[in-house]
Amino acid sequence: MSRTRREVVKMVAAASVFPFAPALAQAPVPPWPVPRVRFLVGTAPGGSPDVIGRMVCEKLADKINASIYVENLTTAAGAVSYRTIAKSAGDGGTIGILTSGFAPEVTLRPDPSYDPINGFTFCTMLCAYPLVFAVPKDSPIKSFADMLDRAKQNPGKLTYTITGYGSAYHILTKLVELESGVSMRPVPYRGIAAGVMDVMSGRVDVLVVASTSITPRIQSGEFRILAVSSGQHFDLMPDAPTVSETLKNVDFMSWLCLAAPSSIPKALTDQLSNSVRDILSDATFTKRLKELGSLPKPTTPDETRKIVTGEITRWADVIKRGNIKVE
């Protein structure tokens, strides 16, 4: 029987008590320069970056022959995690995850202590998944176009969930507002659970959430998908409409990226990139990833750098157009 998302979350949460260590019996692997690797995640335990990051670390420990300890460094919406990665020694002792929220974050809250592009080595993308606009099954909002019509008729009154001001959820929906000419009101939450409950109870109108967080509730019939943010139909939700069917200029896939300090040697970067590619090509791992609502997306370091740089430029334009500011 395949693992459900809940079972996977329980498994990786239990693993947080101890670091991931290489298996005792394995083919010889050249030793990593340091025996213990700090793996930083800027989001809370149980979220998509944390769950998928731990899944990767479980396999990566064997690939690089080092113990890997996952640390959730959530201060300042993950900004402290990003800064810590960038400013760490390049000896392989600190690596971590950048989420798609990194791109708007470095525009909205620039940190002069590091360069958001040249301060990192972007080793590889891990996976990609769309954000989802969803409502409870009995919501009066029948479609994405209907949501926009209601927002147009009642400016600033239709509400939607975000994980924080300046998050990917917030900036994406701001782009929707800019392209459609409507005004909606974001409601911030620290985690997905409280937002789900408020949308289910009718206190908030629309849930904006990663596909990785809503898939089980869609499958159970608790929620209906209004649209997914990907430009094309998402393979794991093939029947879901896309935002671009209504607003052609809105096309977004959320992503997770493995990053290291810029000073890490190229040989270690290549080892990390190649190791993750092997992990993501494993059929069993890919199946688990798809059960979480995400698709593998291995890339070379050069490809990864190009993607992240493009995302920063793209969202900086949206932030400027929308006159978005955060404290």
N, C-alpha and C positions, 0 to 999 in steps of 0.2 A: 504494500500500500504506500502511495506517495505521501510525503510529509506535507501537512498543511502549513500555512504561514505561521499559525500559532505555535505549532510544534517546533518549527525552525527558530522562532523567537525565543522559546523556552530553552532550546539547546544552546544558542549563542549567549543568552543571558547567564546560564549556568557556567559557561566557559569563562565569564569575566572574573571569576574568583581566582583563577590561576592563569599565568601566561601560556600562550601556545608554544609548545616545544617540539623540536624535530623528533620524529619517530626513532626508536632505538635501533630497529633493523631497517636499513635502507642502503641503497647504492652509495658509494662514496661521493660526497659533495664538497667542493673546496670550502673551507671555513669562511664565514662572513667576518669582516674585520673586527666586529665587536660581537660578543656572545649573546647580548641582550639588546633587543631593538624596541624602542618606544614608538608605538603606532598611535598617532593622534587622530581623534574624531571630534569635530566641533559641535556635534549634536548629542542629544540625550540618548541614553540606552533605550533600545527598543525601536528607534526610528530606522528608516531605510538605510542611511549611511552607516549606522552602528551595526545593524544586522548583517548587511552585505559586507562591510569591512571585516567583521569577525569571521564570516565565512571564508573570505579570502585569506585572512591570517592563519586560519586553521590549516590551509594547504601550503601557504607561503613559507611557514616555518621549516618544512621539509625541503623546500626548493632552495632556500638560501642557507640551510644548516645553522639556524640561530633561533633562540627563544624570542618570541614576539609578545609584548605586553600592550594590550589595548587600553588607552586612557581617553576618557570622554572629557574634553576640555571645552566646556560650553560657554564660558564667560564671554560677554559682549557679542552674543549671537554667533559664536564661533570665531570671531575675529582674533581672539587671543591664541586659538589653535593655529590659525594661519600664520600669525606673526612668529609663533614659537618654531614652527617648521622652518620658515625662512631664515631665522636667526640662529638655528642650531648648527653645530659642527657638521661638516660634510663627511663624516667618517662612517656613515651608514647606521648610526645609532638612533636617528630620529627620522621617521617618514610619516606620512599620514594621508588623510583624504581631504580633497577640496570638493565641495559640492557646487552645483550650479549657482547657488546663492553667493559664491565667492565673487562672481563677476559684477553684480550690482553693489556688493558690499564694499569693494575697493574704490568705487566711485563715490558712494554716499558717505563712507567713513574712511577717507584716505589716512593711512598711517605712514608718516614720514620716516619711520624707523626701518622700513624695508620697501623694496621695489616690487610691485605686484606681478611683474613679468620677469625681470632679471633676477629677482630674489629667489626664484624657484627653479628646480628641474622638474619638468612635467613628464613623468615616466610613462604613463599610459592611462587612457580612459579605462574604467572598469565596466560600466554599464550605462544604459540610457533608458528612460521611461518618460511618458508624458505626464503632465498634470491633468487632472480631471475636474470638470465642473459637474457636480452631482447634487441631487435633491432626494429627500425621502420618497418612497414609492407612491405615497398619497399626496405629494405636493401639488398645488395648483399650477406650478410652473411646468409646462409640458415639453418645452424644447429650449435650445440655446437661443433661438430667435425670439421665443416668447419671453425669456429672461430679459433680453435687451429691450423688448417693447415695454415691459413693465418698468424697467429702469428709466426709460425715456419718459414715460407718463408720470413717474414719481421721482424726480431728480434727487439723488442723495439719500434715498430711503431704502432701496433694496440693499441688503447686507450680505457679506460673504466673509468666510473665514480666511485668515492668514496666520502664518507662524510668527510674524513680527513685521514691523514697518521696515521696508527695504528688502524683505525676503523675496525669493523668486516668485512666490505665490502673489505677493503684493505687486511686484513690478509687471508680471505677466498680465494681471487683471487691469492694471493701469493702462497697458498697451491696448487691451480690449476696449477700455473706455475711450482712449484716444482715437482708435480706428472706427468706433461706432458712434461717437459723439454723445455717449451717455455718461451719467455720474452715479457711481455706486459707493457704498460705505464699507470699508474694511473693518473687521473685528479681530483683533490680535489674540492669539492663544499661545501658551508655552509649549503645548503638545497637541497631538491630534485628537486624543480621547475627549477632552472637554469640548472641542469644536464639534465633533461628531454628535455628542449628546445635545448641544444647543441647537444644531440644525434639525435633529430628529424631533426635538420638542417644539420646534417652530419659533424659537427665539431669534434664530438667524436663518436667512432665506436659502443661501447656497453654500455648499461645501466645496472649497477649492483645495485639492489634495493630490498627493502623488498617487499614481496608479498602484504603486507598491503598498500603499496604506489602505486602499479602499477595495481592492480586488475581492477579498472574502465577503465583504458586505454587499457588493454588487452580485456576486454569485448566489448569496443567500436571499436576494430579493429585497433587502432592506432599503437599498438606494437605487436610483435610476441615473444613468449617465446622460447629461445634457450634451456634453461634447468633450473630446480629448484635445489637448493642445498641439499634438503632432500634425504636421502638414498633410501626411498621408494616413490612411487607416492603420491603426496600431495592430500589429500581428496578434497580440494577446487579447485584444478587445475588438475583433474585426467588424462587429456590428455597430460599434459606437460611432456617432457622427463626429466630424472634426470641426474645430473652431474655424478653420480656414474655408470651410464650405459656406460660412456666413461672412467671415472677415478674411479676405484672401491674404492679407499681409501678416497674419498671426500664425506662426509656425514655430513651435518650441518643443524641444525634448530636454527634460532635466537630465543631469548626468552626475556621475561620480568619477573623480580623477585621483590617481595615485601620484603624490608629489613628494619631493625631497628638497633639501637645501640646494642652492645653485652650485655650491662648492663640492658636491658629491662627485667622485670620479666617474668618468664615462663608463668604465668597465662595470661599476656597480649599477649605474642607471640601466645599462643594457641587460644585466642579469635580472634586475627587478622587472623590466619590461617583458623580457622573454619568459620569465617564470609566470607572470600573470597571464600572458598569452596562453601558456600551457594549461593553466588552471581553468581559464575561461573556455578552452576548447574541449574540456572533459565533459562527456555526455551527462554524467550524474550531476556534476556541479551546475551545468546549464539548465538541467531540469529543475533543480532547486531554485535557481535564479528566476526562471519563468513562473514558478509557483508563487513567487513574491511579486509578480507583475512587472518584471524587468528583463531586458535583453542584454546579452554580453556585447561589449564594444571595445575590444582590444585595439590599440593604436600604437604607432611608433612614438618615441619622444618628440620628434619633429612634428608629426601630425597632431599630437596632443597640444603642443605649444601653440600651433596655428589655431586650433579650435578654441582654446582658452582666450587667446588674444582677441579673436573675432567676437567672442561672447562679451568680453569687457567693452569693446567698442560699440557693439550693438546695444547693450543695456545702458551705456552712458548716454546714448542718443535718446532713448526712451525717457531716462531720468531728466534730461534737459528739456525735452518736449513737454513732459508732464509737470515740470517745475517741482519735482519730488525732493523733499528735504526731510532728514531725520535728525534727531538729537544724538 
